[in-house]
Amino acid sequence: MYGMVNKAVEDMVVRHHGEPMWERIKANAGVETDVFMSNENYADEITYRVVAAASRILQTPAEQTLINFGEHWVLHTAQEGYGGLMSAAGKTLPEFMRNLPNFHSRMTMFFPKLQPPHFECTDLAERSLKLHYHSHRQGLAPFVVGLMQSLGNNSTTRSPCDRSPQKPKGRNTTFLK
Amino acid sequence: MKESPQIPEMQIGLPPEQFAAAFPFHFALDLNFKFLQLGSTLRRICADAQPGAAFASVFKSVRPAGEISREWIQKNHTRFFLLEHQNTHLLLRGEFMRLPGRDIWLFLGSPWFTDSAEITALDLRFEDFAIHDPVADMLQVSQANKLALTDAKKLADKLTAQRAELRATNERLQQQEAETNKLAIIAARTDNSVVLTDAKGKVVWVNAGFTRMTGYTLEEMLGKTPGSLLQGPETDSATVQYMHQQLGKGEGFRVEIINYTKSGRKYWLASEVQPLRDEAGQVINFMAIQSDITERKNSESLLLATSALQRAMLEGAGYAIIATDTRGIIQLFNPAAERMLGYKAVEMVGQQTPAAFHLPEEVAARAKELTAELGREVPAGFETFVAKAELGQPDQREWTYVRKEGSHFPVLLSVTTLFAERGKITGYLGVASDLTERKHDEEILRSTVSELERFNRVMLNREKRVLELKREINEMRAAAGQPPAYPSALEPSENNPPQT
């Protein structure tokens, strides 16, 4: 994953628990990197280790940690780094989700090693949509739940998420209603 | 020679809707340089750019710079144009081209942003751009660069801070090293014994002072606990237990303990042990600084024995023993003084002078006597008690003491001056005995003597009367011509001397 993700976890921990706690979590995760570079690609394992250590030390279930992280990503990380671009991506959640694949596609031009997840919206109704999330990474569905909850709060469409994980044909797919 | 571009063989025209979607920021100008048509997005964000409006009143050319006219555009149409919308300051980048066979100039371009916030300010969305338009991509590149710069700055700041910290640490280490060198010299040369152990208490170093004190060399001590070689039969087990307990907790301590040298000589040791910790706070060593205090301990024992004797004397004495400093403030008030006077020592020591239990008039009278006797003014007060003693003369005399509850009793007070070394007066000692019983005995004796004298007088009178009666009987018998019945009572004469 690109450094921006790890930086976001750092920012979330530091914002809520202070710098010494982040250093403790990093040490617990066996991560020696001083500063994560946003545009640098890091092994996924580092992010998993950091999230696991944060969950252990902060005594928060891993799933909740990822949900918190998803919310933090939208509220702070994406806003501070890409706030203008996010606004341009859509005023409502369905519009934003419709533009997300293009957004990810454009991102892969600048970050060649980026392996973004794939999102697809179906069953669009006035007050609901079905989001299909596909990723080669395991266990990050709660992160997407956090993202969606926060996006819903930020847009004109609120989005309480009802998650029903499915794994058709060996693909890691999660449906969010 | 430059190869000529390949000309497409097919003429491709786009229907108006597709053209508008492909170029949402285009506009076309007529012969008079008025807008003929504009892309839908451009019309939305530049409200004054409408068909019929004059191009020169709505936009100006930033690059190339010049007065906009049909001829000027004609002259520069192969150049890259940067136009500025005069109301919103929106920048459009693109090119002018003349439609073949028609007097219409077409501008194809798209906005230029340097910050994604400008998109938000103009209420633009990605859907307002053609998908092929690289503006959004440029913004992402720009944003990525900003993030990279922020990261680089953060990294640089962190490295700068780390460098400063390293420099400070280096300076601190140099100071510590200098300090350590000094301490090492001191440790090596001091008379004190210095022992360094590991965290488990095993010796890793001892100094020469240790060897002088104990007889054990560094080689003999290495890897051993000091106690295993130095403790012996008279070593206090409770102290040893306390030491183990403190070492186990990684805490420092001070003890005084009996140890034994290599030759078996017993000695008293004062030992101060401190843990040495690493940066994480873990104990890595213990350092003990020790000194031989045998001489002090012996002196203390002697002093303790002497003190015990003195205490017994003071407490057991039947005399009131009261010591003062040179100003008269009571420093010692023994139990006999407490019993006699009814004051507790705590009430008197450090607080009162002997004036508290003397009669002022008696003190004043004695002061007057001393003034006459010594030929100098002796004020009534504490000096009255010590004036003679200060001269080295014995001063023993009777005084009246006043009890706490007010009653009086006579005492015989002897005052002595206390001298320190070199004759310096440090205070005065008064020893007082209660004369109440002695006075009582004297009174009884006086009364008995007086009674006996009276009895004697009575007896003498009675004897004198008996003699007179005997003489009268003798005279009556003499008158009757009879010999005296009591020859011993005859009037004294040469042949009959008076009998006593």
Interface residues (C-beta under 8 A of the other chain):
Chain A: G3 M4 K7 D34 V35 F36 M37 S38 N39 G81 Y82 G83 G84 L85 S87 A88 A89 G90 K91 E95 N99 N102 F103 R106 M107 M109 F110 F111
Chain B: D115 S116 A117 E118 I119 T120 L124 R125 F126 E127 I131 A136 D137 L139 Q140 V141 Q143 A144 L147 A148 T150 D151 A152 K154 L155 K158
